Structures are given as structure tokens and as C-alpha cells.
Amino acid sequence: MKVLIISGTPKREGLSCSCEEAALAGVISAGAEGEVIKLCDYNLTRCAMCGDGWGTCRDKHTCIYGDDGFNEIQSKLAEADLLILNTPVYWGDMTEIMKAFFDRFRRCEAFKGSESALADKNVLLIASPGGSGNGLISCLEQMERVCRHLSAKIYDFIGVNRWNREYKLAAIKAAAASMVKSIS
Ligand SMILES: Cc1cc2nc3c(=O)[nH]c(=O)nc-3n(C[C@H](O)[C@H](O)[C@H](O)COP(=O)(O)O)c2cc1C
């Protein structure tokens, strides 16, 4: 079984990276294969809103700028059995790169119905705000909206901050393992 962890943090260490590591540890502990995709490792472009708003995304379910790594990630998402989305909270939302990726991905997948890459797939949502802790709920809400448009099933919503970090990292590991076991 393959679990894809999509990470929106630009950092190599810090709270969001700890969440990513906890999720991967949970996946592996349950006997599944995990792969982390750090979106910042790609040079992804933003949606160009081709034509009068729709491009090939609507009918062909592909992005004409997909050679930037988008096609590769789109295929990995389709092949994965389970998905974990992990992002720091920026401006009460996902990071800009994660938002930009899912803006494109949603266009390509939303009209595929039951053929959509995430249709009926379980997804674990993880968001980590910083010092203020503000914006966690709105960030998770945006992530939820993307999942709903893609017909994914949300397994859990986990918010992690500086002061709950210890027990929430344990919860992430447990949730990832539980999600794997739920379809094993
Ligand atoms: C552009 C930007 C916007 C941010 N917006 C918020 C925010 O709305 N709420 C919040 O609590 N933290 C915010 N932060 C802080 C991050 O969420 C913080 O970095 C987060 O705790 C992840 O921790 P990490 O950077 O150690 O991974 C922001 C950080 C940046 C760079």
C-alpha cells in the first residue's frame, strides 16, 4: 500500500517538518510505503486561467504547463492509496505553493467523477500555525473544501501548534497508522 504525503512547507526543519516526519513514521509503523513530496522542491507555476477561464484541464483533465512537475505529482496522486496533506498556516490558509498546486489539480480532477484521482480516497489533513495560533480553522476549512471538490474522504483534521506539539505529533503518527490499517 502506498501513502503519499504532500508537504507545503518551504523549510527543512521546524514544526511543519516534524508533522511530516510523524506522519511518515505512522505510515511505516503500520506497514505501508510512504513517500513525501515537498512541493518546494519543484518549480511549479500557477494556474494561468487559460482561454476564457478553462483550458485543457476541463475536458482533457491535464494542464498544458504540466511539464513543470505537475504531471508527475498528478500521476503519483492517482496511484496512491491514501493521502496526507501537511502545511504550515500562512495567512490563515495553506501555503501559497500548496494552494497553487491544488488550484491546478482541482481543475484537472474535479470533473472526472468517480475516476478522479482522489475519489473516495481517505485523506488526513494537518495544519500547523505559528506563534499566534491564529488561522488554523480557516486553513483546515480551505483544505477541506479542496477535498470536497475532489470527492475525497477526510479521515481526520489535525491542528498542531507550539504548545500542543508533543501530544499532537503523537496523534499524527497514530492517525496515519490508523488510516493505513483502515484499508489494510
Ligand atoms: C507568510 C507567512 C504567513 C503566516 N501566517 C500565519 C498565520 O496566519 N497564523 C499563524 O499562526 N502563523 C502564521 N505564520 C507562521 C507559520 O504558520 C509557522 O511558521 C508555523 O508554525 C509552522 O512552523 P514552522 O515554520 O516551524 O514549520 C505565517 C508564516 C509566514 C511565513
The ligand as a Gaussian input file, in Angstrom:
#p B3LYP/6-31G(d) Opt

LIG

0 1
 C        3.880000      34.344000       5.156000
 C        3.563000      33.700000       6.487000
 C        2.277000      33.795000       6.988000
 C        1.972000      33.217000       8.218000
 N        0.682000      33.298000       8.689000
 C        0.381000      32.748000       9.889000
 C       -0.944000      32.774000      10.383000
 O       -1.886000      33.240000       9.748000
 N       -1.174000      32.256000      11.610000
 C       -0.177000      31.689000      12.357000
 O       -0.431000      31.258000      13.477000
 N        1.076000      31.609000      11.880000
 C        1.380000      32.111000      10.676000
 N        2.655000      32.004000      10.178000
 C        3.651000      31.221000      10.933000
 C        3.698000      29.759000      10.417000
 O        2.433000      29.177000      10.480000
 C        4.706000      28.981000      11.221000
 O        5.897000      29.061000      10.510000
 C        4.170000      27.608000      11.509000
 O        4.115000      27.432000      12.909000
 C        4.941000      26.468000      11.000000
 O        6.047000      26.280000      11.822000
 P        7.437000      26.028000      11.155000
 O        7.736000      27.265000      10.374000
 O        8.366000      25.833000      12.339000
 O        7.281000      24.810000      10.344000
 C        2.975000      32.548000       8.965000
 C        4.263000      32.453000       8.435000
 C        4.563000      33.009000       7.209000
 C        5.964000      32.861000       6.642000

